[in-house]
Amino acid sequence: MKNREVVSLQPLRNLSRVETHYRRKENQLFPYLEKHGITAPPQVMWGVHDDIRALSKQTTEAFEGRNLSAILENGKKFTKAITDMIFKEEHILFPISLDALDESEWIDIRKGENDIGYAFEGPAGEWPGETDGSEVSRESSNAGEEAGRLELDTGRLTLNQINLLLKTLPVDVTFVDENDRVQYFSAGKERIFPRSPGIIGRNVQNCHPPKSLDVVNRIVGEFKAGTKSTADFWIRVQGRLIYIRYFAVRDENDAFKGTLEVSQDITDISSIEGERRLLDWQDT
């Protein structure tokens, strides 16, 4: 029976990979459409993406619970929703995108694709005129080193050291300025939530699904008003416990300067018991 269950679930798992396709749209394509004032289709589609995600979860749970009627009901809704979305993409979203975006924007989108991943097929190749940016990156790094160390409140670091430090932290960091624009995200090796360079400069309200918009606005509003300085949440993502914290960033005069989002996988941390002292450490 176990083998039969694995076989029956595999097509569903394959179909559920469409989630990566939707993340690519939300993090790669939508930010560029917003720059051209095209906001309605992305907002509507993001809401439908979440509906499809819910149907995917419900269908999987029905399979795992061997609930035949729920499998048939949710499975039909799930596949129809995906098919309907494909139609909307091919007849609305993609024609609008091809008409609105210029060559340089498509090249930028291509450069950020690896950060999100691929649903069913990998990249066919480089976009015509695309470069990997390594030379520019080296030049920027050298320029940063030549600029010397930056004087911080408690020490001096080069730009390269600051960048490496932020990439090494065991957390995901995203900074949104006082004008609600995303200005930075850390590029660690194992990000919890997908990010790509396309979100830089994006309005933070457009970085969240429509159903979360009201909460996002309330948090930022409280931070700006000075009535709150933190907001904490914890959720389950693919069986892992994720701790998400928002901090109001203020200057020495207590003026609001932005919002810092810090996300961390605390699954292993939450199970720690007893002690492990420095002298107990072994190179294993």
RAMO-V977712 format. One record per backbone hydrogen bond with DSSP energy under -0.5 kcal/mol. NH is the residue of the N-H (numbers start at 1). CO is the residue of the C=O. Records with the same first field share a line. If there is no record, write none. Layout:
NH=CO / CO
//
This chain:
5=1
6=2
7=3
8=4
9=5
10=6
11=7
13=9
14=10
15=11
16=12
17=13 / 14
18=15
19=16
20=17
21=17
22=18
23=19
24=20
25=21
26=22
27=23
28=24
29=24
30=25
32=28 / 29
33=29
34=30
35=31
36=32 / 33
37=34
38=33
39=37
43=39
44=40
45=41
46=42
47=43
48=44
49=45
50=46
51=47
52=48
53=49
54=50
55=51
56=52
57=53
58=54
59=55
60=56
61=57
62=58
63=59
64=60
65=61
66=63
67=62
68=66
71=67
72=68
73=69
74=70
75=71
76=72
77=73
78=74
79=75
80=76
81=77
82=78
83=79
84=80
85=81
86=82
87=83
88=84
89=85
90=86
91=87
92=88
93=88
94=89
96=92
97=93
98=94
99=95
100=96
101=97
106=102
107=103
108=104
109=105
110=106
111=107
112=108 / 109
113=110
115=112
116=112 / 113
117=113
130=127
137=133
138=134
139=135
140=136
141=137
142=138
143=139
144=140
145=141
146=142
147=143
148=145
150=157
152=150 / 155
155=152
157=150
162=158
163=159
164=160
165=161
166=162
167=163
168=164
169=165
171=169
172=263
174=261
175=184
176=259
177=181
178=257
180=177
182=202
183=175
184=175
186=173
188=186
199=196
200=197
201=182
202=199
204=180
206=203
207=204
208=205
212=209
213=209 / 210
216=212
217=213
218=214
219=215
220=216
221=217
222=218
223=219
224=220
225=221
226=222 / 223
227=222
228=222
231=246
233=244
235=242
237=235 / 240
240=237
242=235 / 240
243=264
244=233 / 242
245=262
246=231
247=260
248=229
249=258
250=248
251=255
254=251
257=249
258=249
259=176
260=247
261=174 / 259
262=245 / 260
263=172
264=243
266=241 / 264
267=241
270=266
271=268
272=269
280=277
281=278
284=282
//
